[in-house]
Amino acid sequence: MNEDKIYQLADIAAAAQTQIKQEFSNLDPVINISRAMRKSGYPADTMTIECLTSKKRILFIYHDDQPQQLKLQYGYSDQDPGEDYVDVSLEEFTQDNIVNWIKTYFLKDRD
């Protein structure tokens, strides 16, 4: 059951993606799901939301052993993920919050 959770989360992210595309024509976030960690023996899946033009990436990791939360990290697609993550409860993983995370991060100037 937990292995399918990433797809449920991706559905929520896809709704946020649609909303963003309607509100901001200059943003076209791309959602990607990866099962590479799971295939390597780790009970986790990843989902990224990326802006291809700025290379900004929001990374989410869903661990089977922490089924009520996600790890979130802001970064860049042309850089390896760092070690620092923020814990986000599944209750916080809503369409509105995803839209806000995308707007807040993708629309600010690159650091």
C-alpha positions in Angstrom: 0.0 0.0 0.0 2.7 2.5 0.9 4.5 1.9 -2.4 1.4 3.4 -4.2 1.3 6.5 -2.0 3.7 8.4 -4.3 1.2 8.2 -7.1 -1.6 9.6 -4.9 0.7 12.4 -3.9 1.6 13.0 -7.6 -2.2 13.4 -8.4 -2.3 16.3 -5.9 0.8 17.8 -7.3 -0.6 17.5 -10.8 -3.7 19.5 -9.8 -1.3 22.2 -8.4 0.6 22.1 -11.6 -2.5 22.8 -13.6 -3.4 25.7 -11.4 0.1 27.2 -11.7 0.0 26.9 -15.5 -3.4 28.8 -15.5 -2.1 31.6 -13.2 1.4 32.0 -14.5 2.0 31.5 -18.3 5.8 31.8 -17.7 5.9 28.8 -15.4 5.5 25.3 -16.7 6.5 23.0 -13.8 7.3 19.4 -14.6 6.5 16.6 -12.2 8.6 13.5 -12.1 8.3 10.4 -10.0 11.3 8.1 -9.4 11.3 4.6 -7.9 15.1 4.4 -8.2 15.6 4.4 -4.4 13.1 1.6 -4.0 14.8 -0.4 -6.8 18.1 0.0 -5.0 16.7 -1.5 -1.8 15.6 1.6 0.1 11.9 1.7 1.0 11.3 5.2 -0.4 10.2 7.0 -3.6 10.9 10.5 -4.8 8.9 13.1 -6.6 10.3 16.3 -8.1 8.7 19.5 -9.3 11.0 21.3 -11.6 11.1 24.6 -13.5 13.1 23.8 -16.6 14.1 27.3 -17.4 15.5 28.2 -14.0 16.5 24.7 -13.1 14.9 25.1 -9.7 13.7 21.9 -8.2 11.4 21.0 -5.2 12.3 17.4 -4.1 9.9 15.3 -2.0 10.9 11.9 -0.5 8.3 9.6 0.8 9.7 6.9 3.1 7.6 3.8 3.9 8.8 3.9 7.5 7.5 7.4 7.9 4.1 7.1 6.3 2.6 10.3 7.7 5.3 12.7 6.4 7.5 13.7 3.5 11.0 15.1 3.3 11.1 18.4 1.3 14.1 20.1 -0.1 14.5 23.1 -2.4 17.4 22.9 -4.8 18.5 22.9 -8.5 18.2 20.1 -11.0 21.8 20.7 -12.1 23.0 20.0 -8.5 22.9 17.0 -6.3 20.5 17.1 -3.4 22.0 18.3 -0.2 21.6 16.7 3.2 19.1 19.2 4.8 15.4 18.5 4.5 12.3 19.9 6.0 9.6 17.5 7.3 6.2 18.0 5.9 3.2 16.2 7.1 0.9 14.5 4.6 -1.9 16.8 5.9 0.2 19.8 4.7 0.7 18.2 1.2 -2.3 20.0 -0.3 -2.9 21.6 -3.7 -2.9 25.0 -2.1 0.4 24.5 -0.3 2.1 23.0 -3.3 1.0 26.0 -5.4 2.4 28.3 -2.7 5.7 26.4 -2.5 6.0 26.6 -6.3 5.2 30.3 -6.4 7.4 31.2 -3.5 10.4 29.3 -4.8 10.1 29.4 -8.6 9.3 33.0 -8.8 12.0 34.4 -6.6 15.4 35.3 -8.1 18.0 32.6 -8.2 20.3 32.8 -5.2 
